[in-house]
Amino acid sequence: MTVAMPEQRFAELVSDALDLIPPELARAIDNVVVLIEPRNPEDPQLLGLYHGIALTERDTWYGGSLPDTVTIYREAILDICATEEDVVEEVVVTVIHEIAHYFGIDEDRLHELGWG
């Protein structure tokens, strides 16, 4: 069962999830834009996507690069949730998961840490 949720409320949940990032890590996030889209056109069930150069892979050539993006896919998340509480939890997991990719943490490690 899909949860119905206004776009503005979903955006607030993404903002709230970003606020959960510890301040020392949040200060290290640079040149990243967080976007909310309905779905990923290539993989409609994808919940989130990090696109860019992980912090651990940046070098002196990185300066002046376009921002990395973290995209959260609203409709895909709403599709897998039965309640608003489920949406809150899934948004947090998805946002943290994608931001972790920015810090160079791979899928296997995220699953080991419970953020998979």
C-alpha positions in Angstrom: 0.0 0.0 0.0 1.4 3.4 -1.0 1.4 6.2 1.5 -0.1 9.5 0.2 2.1 12.5 1.2 2.3 16.0 0.0 5.6 16.9 -1.7 6.2 19.7 0.9 5.9 17.2 3.8 8.3 14.8 2.1 10.8 17.6 1.5 10.6 18.4 5.3 11.4 14.8 6.1 14.5 14.9 3.8 15.6 18.1 5.5 15.0 16.5 8.9 17.1 13.5 7.9 19.9 15.8 6.8 19.8 17.5 10.2 20.6 14.1 11.8 24.0 14.0 10.2 26.5 14.7 13.0 27.8 18.3 12.9 31.4 17.3 12.3 30.4 15.3 9.3 27.9 17.9 8.0 30.7 20.5 8.0 32.8 18.2 5.8 30.1 18.0 3.1 31.1 20.4 0.3 29.8 20.9 -3.2 26.8 18.5 -2.9 23.2 19.3 -3.8 20.3 17.2 -2.4 17.5 16.8 -4.9 14.0 15.2 -4.6 12.6 13.6 -7.8 9.5 11.4 -8.3 11.4 8.4 -9.7 14.6 7.4 -11.3 13.8 7.0 -15.0 16.2 4.1 -15.5 15.3 2.2 -12.3 11.8 3.2 -11.0 12.3 1.3 -7.8 15.5 3.0 -6.8 15.1 4.9 -3.5 18.1 7.2 -3.8 21.3 7.8 -5.8 24.6 9.5 -5.2 26.2 10.9 -8.3 29.7 12.4 -8.1 33.2 12.0 -6.9 33.5 10.6 -3.4 35.4 12.7 -0.9 38.0 9.9 -0.6 38.7 10.0 -4.3 39.0 13.8 -4.7 42.3 15.3 -5.7 43.7 18.7 -6.7 41.9 18.4 -10.1 38.5 18.4 -8.4 38.4 22.2 -7.8 35.8 24.0 -9.9 33.8 20.8 -10.5 30.0 20.8 -10.8 28.3 19.8 -7.5 27.8 16.2 -6.7 24.1 15.2 -6.3 22.2 13.1 -3.9 18.8 12.4 -5.3 16.0 11.0 -3.2 13.1 9.4 -5.1 9.8 10.3 -3.4 7.4 8.0 -5.2 9.6 5.0 -4.9 9.9 5.5 -1.2 6.2 6.1 -0.8 5.5 2.9 -2.7 7.3 0.7 -0.2 5.8 2.3 2.9 2.6 1.5 4.7 2.5 4.4 7.2 4.0 7.9 7.6 6.3 6.5 10.3 7.6 4.0 7.7 8.3 7.0 5.4 10.1 8.9 8.1 12.3 5.8 8.7 13.0 5.1 5.1 13.8 8.7 4.3 16.4 8.7 7.1 18.0 5.4 6.0 18.1 6.5 2.3 19.5 10.0 3.0 22.2 8.6 5.3 23.0 5.8 2.8 23.5 8.3 -0.1 25.5 10.8 2.0 27.7 7.9 3.2 28.6 7.3 -0.5 29.8 10.9 -0.6 32.2 9.9 2.2 33.4 6.9 0.2 31.5 4.2 2.1 30.6 1.4 -0.3 27.4 -0.7 -0.5 28.8 -3.7 1.4 30.0 -1.6 4.3 26.7 0.2 4.5 24.8 -3.1 4.7 27.2 -4.3 7.4 26.5 -1.1 9.4 22.7 -1.5 9.0 22.2 1.3 6.5 21.7 -0.9 3.4 
